[in-house]
Each structure stands twice: as structure tokens, then as C-alpha cells.
């Protein structure tokens, strides 16, 4: 058996153990965490867009068209 075969077997065993732990634990709380992070990112995005729109509008209103 080569070292590569040994490494592959160890990785398969490790991933199988991780899958087993995830099934036992479930993903409780992951959904809530994802929703909170997504909501915060959406709020941040809307705030940035609002600031940009306000600055562009102010700059556009400041243009003298010579009328």
C-alpha cells in the first residue's frame, strides 16, 4: 500500500466521520444564523444604495444649466 492510498483511506474515514457527526447534530441554528447574516447584508446594501442615490441626486441638482 502506498502513502497515497493510506492518505485517501484516512480522508474517506475522516469525511465519513464528519458526515455522521453532522447527521447526529443536525443543522439546528444554521438557518437562523444564515437569515440574520443575510438580513444584515441586505440592510447594509440598501443603506449604501441610499447614500449613493442621495449623493448623485445632490450633485445633479447642483449642475447649472444656464437657464
N, C-alpha and C positions, 0 to 999 in steps of 0.2 A: 504494500500500500504506500502510495506516495504522500508527500506532505500536502499536496493539493487535494487529494482525496480526503485526507484527515480533516483539513480545513473545511471542505464542503460538508462533510458529515457533522462537524461541530456547528456550522452555521445553520444547517437544517434543523438540528436539535434545538438550537437557541431560538430560532423562529417559531418552531412548534411550541416551545415553552411560552413564548410571548403571546402567541395566539390563544393558548389555553388560559393564561392569566387575564387576557382581555375579555374572554368569554365569561370567566368567573366574575370579574369585576363589573362587566357591562360598561356602558358609556354614560352612566348617570352623571349629570353635571356638565358633560361636554356640550350638550345642546344649549344649556343656559349660558355657559361661558361664550359660546360662539355668537349667540344672539346679542349679548351685551357688547362684545367687541364690534360686531357688525353695526349695531346702533350707534356706538360712539364714533366709528369711522364715517357713518352717514351724516351725523351731526357736524363733524369736522368738515366734511366735504361741502355741505350746504353753507356752512359759515364762510369757508374760503370763497365759494362762488358768490355769495352775497357781498363780500368785501370787494372782490374784483369788479362786479357789476356796479357797485357804488362808485368806485374809483374811475371806471371808464365813463360812466354817466356824468360825473362831475367834470371830467376832462372834456367831454364832448360839449357840455353846456358852456364851458369856458372858451370855446372857439368863437372868435369874432368873424362874422361873415360879411361885415361892412355894410349892413343894411341901415 
